[in-house]
Amino acid sequence: MKYVKRIIAAILFLLLFLGVFSVASDLLMHKQIEGRWNMTAKVKGFYTLEPGELDVVFLGSSHMYCSVDPAVFAEETGLNSYIFATQQQPLWITYHYMVEALETQQPELLVVEIHMSGSKEKFMDEGTNHSAIDPIPLSVNKVEMIRASVPEGEQRYYLFHLMKYHDRWEELKKEDYQRIYETETDPDRGFVRLTSSAIDLVYTDLSDVKDTAVANEKNNDYLNKMMDLAEQRGVRLVLFKAPSNATVEEKQFYNGVASLVESRGVDFIDYNDPTLYEEVGLILESDFYDQRHLNENGMKKFVAHFGPYLKGLLSGDVVATH
């Protein structure tokens, strides 16, 4: 009997220790919760949504979160959406974000921006990884995300924030203790509002670029995983490339994605195609925040085209583009 009591006491102590460790880790974790680049608040805001609330989940990198404002998208389509994305997010993290999203949501569409298919890196830098991984609650999916994203010798710092941020005690602010972002939905629902316009941008006519290329086989592996997951869950998947004034090399990578998904019957549309670029009505001098990202003005033009396209796919009024 005494051995049973000891085992129970040990289990209770372990649970108490893990609870305290978890609270301390979340307290010390570096948080992006202010200004337009409040990635921690945007990711955490996803978990405040009601289960099954979303019709569409948008996923990807910065090319995703500056290209669609869910409020404007709702005006164009009547569909409820959220942008579940972080800066420079590689496709393997996007895949695990997709898994995460489907834990609580049953969307009609999963929409993935594929800019990072042109990345040649097998692991992203520490800042990119922490921004995407740290706000995700601990789960089997998070552990698998870390294993896919971080070299083995560094993975413990993503599992246990306390090991990474143990020296932040003197930097803590009221916001670290209150953590309001864990209970409030991001008012922009993941969108990053870019209002200024850049100058001296370059547009390359890509009409004749037909070659395909693969930047990294790991990217293709995770694109296939996304398609497999969507098929298993019975959710329609749409891959797209936001307007980004792509280079010839980048266009070849996007063509490679088009070639990959065509064999799977998955919808793909590239808005760097000159015809689509013209249909949207984009103006280089007024519609881009920088060479690669739409500003708010460009976003509104883009959503006015892309929103009805997506709604048309759902209704069957639009023929899919592969």
C-alpha positions in Angstrom: 0.0 0.0 0.0 2.8 2.4 0.9 4.3 1.9 -2.6 1.0 2.9 -4.2 0.9 6.0 -2.0 4.5 6.9 -3.1 3.7 6.4 -6.7 0.6 8.6 -6.4 2.6 11.2 -4.5 5.3 11.1 -7.2 2.7 11.5 -10.0 1.1 14.5 -8.2 4.5 16.1 -7.6 5.4 15.6 -11.3 2.1 17.2 -12.4 2.5 20.1 -10.0 6.1 20.6 -11.3 5.0 20.5 -14.9 2.2 23.0 -14.2 4.5 25.5 -12.5 7.1 24.9 -15.2 4.5 25.6 -17.9 3.3 28.8 -16.3 6.8 30.1 -15.8 7.7 29.2 -19.4 4.7 31.0 -20.8 5.4 34.0 -18.6 9.0 34.3 -19.8 8.4 33.6 -23.4 9.2 36.5 -25.7 6.0 37.8 -27.1 5.1 39.9 -30.2 1.9 41.6 -29.0 2.3 45.2 -30.0 1.9 47.1 -33.2 1.2 45.6 -36.6 3.7 42.8 -36.2 2.0 41.3 -33.2 2.5 37.7 -34.4 2.0 36.2 -30.9 -1.4 37.9 -30.5 -2.4 36.9 -34.0 -1.6 33.2 -33.6 -3.0 33.0 -30.0 -6.1 34.8 -31.3 -6.9 31.8 -33.4 -7.6 29.8 -30.3 -10.2 32.2 -29.0 -12.5 31.4 -32.0 -15.6 29.3 -31.5 -15.2 25.7 -32.7 -16.4 25.4 -36.3 -16.7 29.2 -36.7 -14.6 29.5 -39.9 -15.5 28.9 -43.5 -12.0 29.5 -44.7 -8.6 29.3 -43.1 -5.7 31.1 -44.8 -2.2 29.8 -44.1 1.3 30.7 -45.1 4.0 33.4 -44.6 4.0 37.2 -44.8 2.8 37.0 -48.4 -0.4 35.6 -46.9 -1.0 37.9 -44.0 -0.7 41.1 -46.0 -2.7 39.9 -49.0 -6.1 39.2 -47.5 -8.1 41.2 -44.9 -10.8 38.9 -43.5 -13.1 41.8 -43.0 -12.8 42.8 -46.7 -13.0 39.1 -47.7 -16.3 38.8 -45.8 -17.7 41.8 -47.6 -16.8 40.3 -50.9 -17.9 36.7 -50.2 -20.0 36.5 -47.0 -17.5 33.9 -45.8 -15.9 33.9 -42.3 -12.1 33.5 -42.3 -8.9 33.9 -40.2 -5.3 34.2 -41.3 -3.2 31.6 -39.4 0.3 32.7 -40.6 3.7 34.0 -39.5 6.6 35.7 -41.2 8.8 33.5 -43.5 6.8 30.5 -42.4 8.3 27.4 -44.1 5.9 24.9 -45.7 6.6 22.3 -43.0 5.4 24.7 -40.3 2.4 25.6 -42.5 1.5 22.0 -42.7 1.5 21.7 -38.9 -0.5 24.9 -38.6 -3.0 23.2 -40.9 -3.2 20.2 -38.6 -3.6 22.6 -35.7 -6.4 24.5 -37.4 -8.4 21.4 -38.1 -8.4 20.4 -34.4 -11.1 23.1 -33.8 -12.4 24.2 -37.2 -14.2 22.5 -40.0 -13.7 25.0 -42.9 -14.9 24.5 -46.4 -11.6 25.8 -47.7 -8.0 25.7 -46.7 -6.1 28.3 -48.6 -2.3 28.2 -48.6 0.0 30.9 -50.0 3.1 29.1 -51.5 5.8 31.8 -51.6 8.1 29.7 -49.4 8.2 26.9 -51.9 11.1 28.9 -53.3 13.1 28.6 -50.1 16.2 26.5 -50.4 16.7 26.2 -46.6 16.0 22.9 -44.8 15.8 24.8 -41.4 14.8 28.4 -40.9 16.5 30.9 -38.6 15.9 30.9 -34.9 13.8 34.1 -34.9 11.4 32.7 -37.6 11.0 29.4 -35.8 10.3 30.9 -32.4 7.8 33.4 -33.8 5.8 30.5 -35.4 6.3 27.7 -32.8 6.3 29.4 -29.4 2.6 30.5 -29.4 1.3 27.0 -30.3 0.1 25.1 -27.2 2.0 22.0 -26.3 0.6 18.9 -28.0 1.8 16.0 -30.1 1.4 18.2 -33.2 3.7 20.9 -31.7 6.3 18.3 -30.9 6.2 17.0 -34.5 6.4 20.6 -35.7 9.5 21.2 -33.7 11.1 17.9 -34.9 10.4 19.0 -38.5 11.6 22.6 -38.0 14.6 22.6 -35.7 17.9 20.7 -35.6 17.9 18.0 -33.0 20.3 19.7 -30.6 18.2 22.8 -30.3 14.7 21.2 -30.0 14.6 21.4 -26.2 14.5 25.2 -26.3 11.2 25.1 -28.3 9.7 22.5 -26.0 10.6 24.2 -22.8 10.6 28.0 -23.1 12.1 28.4 -19.7 15.4 27.0 -21.0 15.4 29.7 -23.8 14.1 32.7 -21.9 15.2 32.1 -18.3 17.1 35.5 -18.2 14.0 37.6 -19.1 12.9 38.1 -15.5 14.1 41.7 -15.4 12.4 42.5 -18.8 8.9 41.4 -17.8 6.1 43.9 -18.3 2.5 44.1 -17.2 1.5 42.5 -20.5 3.6 39.4 -19.8 1.6 38.8 -16.6 -1.9 39.7 -17.9 -1.6 37.9 -21.3 -4.9 39.5 -22.6 -4.0 38.2 -26.1 -4.8 34.7 -24.9 -8.5 35.6 -24.3 -9.1 38.2 -27.1 -9.4 37.6 -30.8 -7.0 39.7 -32.9 -9.2 42.5 -34.3 -7.6 42.1 -37.7 -8.0 38.3 -37.6 -4.4 37.7 -38.6 -4.2 40.4 -41.2 -1.2 42.8 -41.2 -2.1 46.2 -42.5 0.6 47.8 -44.6 -0.4 51.3 -45.7 2.6 53.0 -47.3 3.8 52.6 -50.9 7.3 51.8 -52.0 9.2 53.4 -54.9 11.6 52.1 -57.5 10.0 48.7 -57.7 10.7 46.3 -60.5 8.1 44.3 -62.5 9.3 41.5 -64.8 7.1 40.1 -67.5 6.9 36.4 -66.8 4.8 35.4 -69.8 7.4 33.3 -71.4 8.7 31.5 -68.2 7.5 27.9 -68.6 10.4 26.0 -67.0 9.8 24.3 -63.6 12.2 24.0 -60.7 12.2 22.6 -57.2 14.1 24.7 -54.6 14.0 22.0 -51.9 12.6 18.4 -51.9 11.5 19.0 -48.3 9.0 21.6 -49.6 7.5 19.1 -52.0 7.2 16.5 -49.2 5.1 18.9 -47.1 3.0 20.1 -50.0 2.1 16.5 -50.5 1.4 16.1 -46.8 -1.0 19.1 -47.1 -2.8 17.6 -50.0 -3.0 14.2 -48.2 -4.4 15.8 -45.0 -7.0 17.9 -46.9 -8.1 14.7 -48.8 -8.3 12.7 -45.6 -10.3 15.4 -43.8 -12.6 16.1 -46.8 -11.7 19.7 -47.0 -11.0 21.5 -50.3 -7.5 22.8 -50.6 -6.5 25.8 -52.7 -2.8 26.7 -53.3 -2.0 30.2 -54.6 0.7 32.7 -55.1 -0.1 36.2 -54.1 1.1 39.1 -56.4 4.7 39.7 -55.5 6.5 40.9 -58.7 8.3 37.6 -58.9 11.7 37.0 -60.5 12.2 34.5 -63.2 13.7 32.0 -60.8 10.8 32.4 -58.3 8.4 31.9 -61.2 10.1 28.6 -62.0 9.6 27.5 -58.4 5.9 28.4 -58.6 5.6 26.5 -61.9 7.1 23.6 -60.1 4.3 23.7 -57.5 1.7 24.0 -60.3 3.2 20.8 -61.9 3.2 19.0 -58.6 -0.4 19.7 -57.7 -1.8 19.2 -61.2 -1.3 15.5 -60.8 -3.3 15.6 -57.6 -6.2 17.6 -58.9 -5.7 20.4 -56.4 -6.5 24.0 -57.3 -3.6 26.3 -57.9 -3.5 29.9 -59.1 -0.5 32.2 -59.5 -1.3 35.9 -59.5 2.2 36.7 -60.9 0.7 35.6 -64.2 0.6 38.7 -66.3 -3.0 38.2 -67.3 -4.2 37.9 -63.7 -2.0 40.7 -62.6 -3.7 42.9 -65.2 -7.2 41.6 -64.3 -6.7 42.6 -60.7 -5.6 46.1 -61.9 -2.4 46.3 -59.8 -0.3 49.4 -60.2 3.3 49.1 -59.2 3.6 52.6 -57.8 0.6 52.5 -55.6 -0.4 49.0 -54.6 2.8 47.5 -53.1 4.4 48.1 -49.7 7.7 46.8 -51.0 8.9 44.7 -53.9 7.2 41.6 -52.6 4.2 42.6 -50.5 0.9 44.2 -51.3 -0.2 47.3 -49.3 -3.7 47.8 -48.1 -4.7 49.5 -51.4 -3.4 46.5 -53.4 -4.9 44.0 -51.0 -8.4 45.4 -51.6 -8.0 45.1 -55.4 -6.6 41.6 -54.9 -9.4 40.4 -52.6 -12.0 41.8 -55.0 -10.7 39.3 -57.6 -9.6 36.4 -55.4 -12.6 36.4 -53.0 -15.2 35.7 -55.8 -12.8 33.2 -57.3 -12.7 31.2 -54.1 -16.5 31.5 -53.6 -17.0 30.4 -57.2 -14.9 27.3 -56.6 -17.2 26.3 -53.7 -20.4 26.9 -55.6 -19.1 25.3 -58.8 -19.5 28.5 -60.8 -15.7 28.8 -61.4 -13.6 26.2 -63.2 -10.6 25.3 -61.1 -7.2 26.5 -62.3 -4.4 23.9 -62.3 
